[in-house]
């Protein structure tokens, strides 16, 4: 007999490990404390939120280069206070023109192997420079100064990065150029050891030097020179040479012609708050789509993190992920019916599929949406066994400045599944791992097409009241952690730090976004701070419960700033599950 879990009382956060940082001028939160300080230094020097966010984002590519690459991806959401406008910069590269849709089926058994063949055009440098040119006030050299110092002089190795490198020693040893950087002296660095990335410092310094040489013509001309140094200059030449000599597909034209898309955000209003996300070229719409399914349900009445609450959110997430699997992809190649997926009528039809008395034992079916475009065909994943693999992860940064502008970005790309290009310190983007070799899939491989990215920064705005950038690393857990932290704040009235520190859960009952796209039907992971009785009640509903340790990094590392427009107070939260930190006053 199924227990009536809907009668359980609420359980809320009772305290936090860190205080919610508050101030009235400006604030930055980033996935590493030194990156947060780099962004704060720019704010103190007179830069705006975009300048500071770019500085922190580039710094993350040095300080967390196991999980974030300077030559990786960097999706960005910006709120421009003077215009009252939200824009997104995709910061996601395309497959080389030399790839064919059937390449990986013909040559690699339907898999996209680690290494140069999963390279897409590096997008982060262009995304950062595009943000500076359009919405910033400072030069590339100014905002990259901290990153250059961290790379050239080194920084104390932190425990998570040390652990990640130790876990992937065999991966780094596949390529001598990678081992030379990440296994100095033949071994992984221990926490506290100074970690130097000299080649990476030279690459960033070269971009800044090229900018300086052209800056006499103006700031924009200087920024374009920094961009050209990467996409047409010596860095590009080194990348193309390595690809040519090692079976890669990337060409000089792929690099030279790349520009990040500037696109309108996806938006959904929940409880009077407009939630903005990037488009379906990433998993950004999962958050607003899940909120649309939950809209109208008395979430507070279910009880915070009570079994009924966890069950309801999990089942709604499964429905959104089922649609992600069926429909999300690069809109330039796939007809993604995003307006329909976020409509009230569609949400109502999906909502009735959230069953009070049992969990979906598999990924639910996608919703029925009329489309005739190739790539949106039904797709049946194959179940896997075991535990979810650790995501090829990322980081996050958000900023609110004295003008009310907000910046939200999720830079990414690991260094253990892609070789370092000798002499550069760079691992060109490995995000091809988030495409499918199957041409029927909405995110299939095709020349000029973008993979379906997991990084998805977000921004919430209550008109005239609140501006709140937020996000997290975590692969497929990102949208789930973001949903929980957002609801903790909006529904349960927690401050950003309490909303972030509350125990989390995550479903894996859908295909993983990363190659080889493992799928664990019914799997639901719970952080150990949740009561064992909660796990038992959820198991009785059909969830396959697995327990995470307390404060596990795999549950994400939320960062959030809430700018109260009525009081002028900025309140920031940073996740103690990783090295996230807030700086401001």
JOGI-V399442 format. One record per pair of residues at least 24 apart in sequence whose ideal C-beta (glycine too) atoms are under 6 Angstrom apart, sorted by sequence separation. I is the first residue (numbers start at 1). J is the second residue. D is the distance in whole Angstrom. If there is no record, write none. Layout:
i->I j->J d->D
i->I j->J d->D
//
This chain:
i->28 j->52 d->6
i->35 j->59 d->4
i->231 j->255 d->5
i->232 j->256 d->5
i->268 j->292 d->6
i->458 j->482 d->6
i->503 j->527 d->4
i->553 j->577 d->5
i->35 j->60 d->5
i->95 j->120 d->6
i->231 j->256 d->6
i->270 j->295 d->6
i->553 j->578 d->5
i->30 j->56 d->5
i->94 j->120 d->6
i->290 j->316 d->5
i->293 j->319 d->6
i->480 j->506 d->5
i->503 j->529 d->4
i->551 j->577 d->5
i->93 j->120 d->4
i->94 j->121 d->5
i->162 j->189 d->6
i->290 j->317 d->5
i->503 j->530 d->5
i->35 j->63 d->6
i->93 j->121 d->3
i->162 j->190 d->6
i->527 j->555 d->6
i->31 j->60 d->6
i->34 j->63 d->5
i->93 j->122 d->6
i->162 j->191 d->5
i->340 j->369 d->5
i->477 j->506 d->5
i->93 j->123 d->4
i->290 j->320 d->4
i->32 j->63 d->4
i->92 j->123 d->5
i->289 j->320 d->4
i->319 j->350 d->5
i->32 j->64 d->6
i->91 j->123 d->5
i->157 j->189 d->4
i->159 j->191 d->5
i->203 j->235 d->6
i->337 j->369 d->5
i->91 j->124 d->6
i->157 j->191 d->6
i->286 j->320 d->5
i->91 j->127 d->3
i->156 j->192 d->5
i->157 j->193 d->5
i->335 j->371 d->5
i->476 j->513 d->5
i->89 j->127 d->5
i->157 j->195 d->5
i->286 j->324 d->6
i->316 j->354 d->6
i->335 j->373 d->4
i->315 j->354 d->4
i->334 j->373 d->6
i->154 j->194 d->4
i->326 j->366 d->4
i->89 j->130 d->6
i->154 j->195 d->5
i->283 j->324 d->6
i->322 j->363 d->5
i->334 j->375 d->4
i->89 j->131 d->6
i->154 j->196 d->4
i->318 j->360 d->6
i->322 j->364 d->5
i->323 j->366 d->5
i->412 j->455 d->5
i->322 j->366 d->5
i->323 j->367 d->6
i->319 j->364 d->5
i->410 j->455 d->4
i->151 j->197 d->4
i->318 j->364 d->5
i->410 j->457 d->5
i->280 j->328 d->4
i->409 j->457 d->5
i->151 j->200 d->4
i->152 j->201 d->3
i->281 j->330 d->5
i->327 j->376 d->6
i->408 j->457 d->4
i->73 j->123 d->5
i->74 j->124 d->4
i->151 j->201 d->4
i->292 j->342 d->6
i->71 j->122 d->4
i->73 j->124 d->6
i->408 j->459 d->5
i->504 j->555 d->4
i->72 j->124 d->5
i->289 j->341 d->6
i->74 j->127 d->4
i->148 j->201 d->5
i->293 j->347 d->5
i->76 j->131 d->6
i->292 j->347 d->4
i->148 j->204 d->5
i->280 j->336 d->4
i->78 j->135 d->6
i->147 j->204 d->6
i->148 j->205 d->6
i->293 j->350 d->5
i->280 j->338 d->6
i->293 j->351 d->5
i->500 j->558 d->4
i->454 j->513 d->5
i->144 j->204 d->5
i->394 j->455 d->5
i->406 j->467 d->5
i->408 j->469 d->4
i->410 j->471 d->5
i->379 j->441 d->6
i->377 j->440 d->5
i->406 j->469 d->5
i->408 j->471 d->6
i->144 j->208 d->6
i->496 j->560 d->4
i->376 j->442 d->5
i->496 j->562 d->5
i->141 j->208 d->4
i->375 j->442 d->5
i->140 j->208 d->6
i->141 j->211 d->6
i->140 j->211 d->5
i->398 j->469 d->4
i->485 j->558 d->5
i->500 j->573 d->4
i->54 j->128 d->5
i->268 j->342 d->6
i->396 j->471 d->5
i->481 j->556 d->3
i->496 j->571 d->5
i->500 j->575 d->5
i->396 j->472 d->6
i->495 j->571 d->6
i->497 j->573 d->4
i->54 j->131 d->6
i->396 j->473 d->6
i->481 j->558 d->6
i->496 j->573 d->3
i->54 j->132 d->6
i->395 j->473 d->5
i->394 j->473 d->4
i->434 j->513 d->5
i->477 j->556 d->5
i->393 j->473 d->5
i->50 j->131 d->5
i->433 j->514 d->5
i->433 j->515 d->4
i->474 j->556 d->4
i->139 j->222 d->6
i->140 j->223 d->6
i->391 j->475 d->3
i->472 j->556 d->4
i->473 j->557 d->6
i->50 j->135 d->4
i->51 j->136 d->5
i->62 j->147 d->5
i->472 j->557 d->6
i->50 j->136 d->4
i->51 j->137 d->6
i->58 j->144 d->5
i->140 j->226 d->4
i->472 j->558 d->5
i->51 j->138 d->4
i->59 j->146 d->5
i->63 j->150 d->6
i->133 j->220 d->6
i->55 j->143 d->4
i->59 j->147 d->5
i->62 j->150 d->5
i->48 j->137 d->6
i->54 j->143 d->5
i->58 j->147 d->4
i->62 j->151 d->5
i->133 j->223 d->5
i->470 j->560 d->4
i->47 j->138 d->5
i->132 j->223 d->6
i->51 j->143 d->6
i->469 j->561 d->6
i->129 j->223 d->5
i->468 j->562 d->5
i->66 j->161 d->5
i->467 j->563 d->5
i->66 j->164 d->5
i->129 j->227 d->5
i->66 j->165 d->6
i->465 j->565 d->6
i->464 j->565 d->6
i->125 j->230 d->5
i->38 j->146 d->4
i->334 j->442 d->5
i->329 j->442 d->4
i->328 j->442 d->6
i->329 j->443 d->5
i->327 j->442 d->6
i->333 j->449 d->5
i->330 j->449 d->5
i->330 j->450 d->4
i->388 j->508 d->5
i->392 j->514 d->6
i->329 j->452 d->6
i->328 j->452 d->5
i->116 j->243 d->6
i->116 j->246 d->5
i->130 j->260 d->5
i->381 j->511 d->4
i->119 j->250 d->6
i->116 j->248 d->4
i->121 j->254 d->5
i->127 j->260 d->5
i->126 j->260 d->5
i->384 j->518 d->4
i->384 j->519 d->5
i->383 j->519 d->5
i->384 j->520 d->6
i->121 j->258 d->5
i->123 j->260 d->6
i->381 j->519 d->4
i->383 j->521 d->5
i->363 j->509 d->6
i->363 j->510 d->5
i->99 j->249 d->6
i->98 j->249 d->4
i->96 j->249 d->4
i->96 j->250 d->5
i->96 j->254 d->5
i->362 j->521 d->5
i->361 j->522 d->5
i->398 j->559 d->5
i->400 j->561 d->5
i->317 j->480 d->6
i->396 j->559 d->5
i->398 j->561 d->5
i->400 j->563 d->5
i->91 j->260 d->5
i->281 j->450 d->5
i->90 j->260 d->5
i->400 j->570 d->6
i->89 j->260 d->5
i->90 j->261 d->4
i->282 j->453 d->4
i->283 j->454 d->6
i->284 j->456 d->4
i->89 j->262 d->6
i->283 j->456 d->5
i->282 j->456 d->5
i->88 j->263 d->5
i->88 j->265 d->5
i->278 j->456 d->5
i->86 j->265 d->5
i->242 j->421 d->5
i->277 j->456 d->6
i->277 j->458 d->5
i->361 j->542 d->6
i->239 j->421 d->5
i->359 j->541 d->5
i->238 j->421 d->6
i->276 j->459 d->4
i->358 j->541 d->6
i->359 j->542 d->4
i->358 j->542 d->5
i->359 j->543 d->5
i->238 j->423 d->6
i->275 j->460 d->5
i->238 j->424 d->5
i->325 j->511 d->6
i->273 j->460 d->5
i->274 j->461 d->5
i->304 j->492 d->5
i->235 j->424 d->6
i->239 j->428 d->6
i->273 j->462 d->5
i->321 j->510 d->4
i->86 j->276 d->5
i->88 j->278 d->5
i->272 j->462 d->6
i->317 j->507 d->6
i->300 j->491 d->5
i->318 j->509 d->6
i->287 j->479 d->5
i->299 j->491 d->5
i->286 j->479 d->4
i->290 j->483 d->6
i->314 j->507 d->5
i->287 j->482 d->6
i->310 j->505 d->5
i->283 j->479 d->6
i->287 j->483 d->6
i->75 j->278 d->5
i->314 j->524 d->6
i->271 j->490 d->5
i->203 j->424 d->5
i->203 j->425 d->6
i->199 j->423 d->6
i->199 j->424 d->6
i->200 j->425 d->3
i->199 j->425 d->4
i->307 j->534 d->5
i->197 j->425 d->5
i->307 j->537 d->4
i->311 j->541 d->6
i->307 j->538 d->5
i->181 j->420 d->5
i->178 j->419 d->5
i->177 j->419 d->6
i->178 j->420 d->5
i->177 j->420 d->4
i->172 j->416 d->6
i->175 j->419 d->4
i->171 j->416 d->4
i->177 j->422 d->4
i->168 j->416 d->4
i->124 j->411 d->6
i->12 j->304 d->5
i->10 j->303 d->4
i->11 j->304 d->5
i->9 j->303 d->6
i->10 j->304 d->5
i->11 j->305 d->5
i->8 j->303 d->5
i->8 j->306 d->4
i->5 j->307 d->4
i->6 j->308 d->4
i->5 j->308 d->4
i->114 j->417 d->4
i->122 j->428 d->5
i->122 j->429 d->5
i->119 j->428 d->5
i->120 j->429 d->5
i->120 j->431 d->5
i->118 j->430 d->5
i->120 j->432 d->5
i->118 j->432 d->4
i->118 j->433 d->5
i->112 j->432 d->6
i->81 j->403 d->5
i->81 j->404 d->4
i->81 j->405 d->5
i->112 j->437 d->6
i->67 j->393 d->4
i->67 j->394 d->6
i->68 j->395 d->5
i->79 j->406 d->4
i->110 j->437 d->5
i->78 j->407 d->6
i->64 j->395 d->5
i->77 j->408 d->4
i->105 j->437 d->5
i->76 j->409 d->4
i->104 j->437 d->4
i->60 j->395 d->5
i->74 j->409 d->6
i->75 j->410 d->6
i->93 j->429 d->5
i->74 j->411 d->4
i->101 j->439 d->5
i->73 j->412 d->5
i->57 j->397 d->5
i->72 j->412 d->5
i->73 j->413 d->6
i->56 j->397 d->4
i->72 j->413 d->3
i->68 j->411 d->5
i->53 j->397 d->6
i->68 j->412 d->6
i->69 j->413 d->4
i->101 j->445 d->6
i->101 j->446 d->5
i->53 j->399 d->5
i->99 j->445 d->6
i->52 j->399 d->5
i->67 j->414 d->6
i->99 j->447 d->5
i->66 j->415 d->6
i->49 j->399 d->4
i->65 j->415 d->6
i->95 j->445 d->6
i->97 j->447 d->5
i->60 j->411 d->6
i->49 j->401 d->4
i->57 j->409 d->5
i->95 j->447 d->6
i->48 j->401 d->5
i->53 j->407 d->3
i->57 j->411 d->5
i->94 j->448 d->5
i->95 j->449 d->5
i->2 j->357 d->5
i->71 j->426 d->4
i->49 j->405 d->4
i->53 j->409 d->6
i->70 j->426 d->6
i->73 j->429 d->6
i->94 j->450 d->5
i->48 j->405 d->6
i->49 j->406 d->6
i->50 j->407 d->6
i->71 j->428 d->5
i->72 j->429 d->5
i->49 j->407 d->4
i->69 j->427 d->5
i->73 j->431 d->6
i->92 j->450 d->5
i->39 j->399 d->6
i->92 j->453 d->5
i->31 j->395 d->3
i->31 j->396 d->5
i->30 j->397 d->4
i->29 j->398 d->5
i->28 j->399 d->5
i->27 j->400 d->5
i->26 j->401 d->5
i->26 j->402 d->5
i->25 j->402 d->5
i->75 j->455 d->5
i->77 j->457 d->5
i->79 j->459 d->6
i->75 j->457 d->6
i->77 j->459 d->5
i->79 j->467 d->6
i->112 j->515 d->5
i->111 j->516 d->6
i->160 j->578 d->6
i->158 j->579 d->6
i->20 j->495 d->4
i->20 j->496 d->6
i->20 j->497 d->4
i->18 j->497 d->6
i->13 j->494 d->6
i->16 j->497 d->5
i->16 j->498 d->5
i->13 j->498 d->4
i->16 j->501 d->5
i->13 j->502 d->5
i->31 j->557 d->6
i->29 j->559 d->4
i->5 j->537 d->5
i->29 j->561 d->6
i->3 j->537 d->6
i->27 j->561 d->5
i->2 j->540 d->6
i->27 j->570 d->4
i->29 j->572 d->5
i->40 j->583 d->4
i->24 j->568 d->5
i->27 j->572 d->5
i->29 j->574 d->5
i->36 j->581 d->5
i->37 j->583 d->6
i->22 j->569 d->6
i->23 j->570 d->5
i->32 j->579 d->5
i->36 j->583 d->5
i->33 j->581 d->4
i->22 j->571 d->5
i->31 j->580 d->5
i->20 j->571 d->5
i->21 j->572 d->4
i->20 j->573 d->6
i->29 j->582 d->4
i->28 j->583 d->6
i->27 j->584 d->3
i->26 j->584 d->6
i->17 j->576 d->5
i->25 j->585 d->6
i->21 j->582 d->4
i->23 j->584 d->5
i->23 j->585 d->4
//
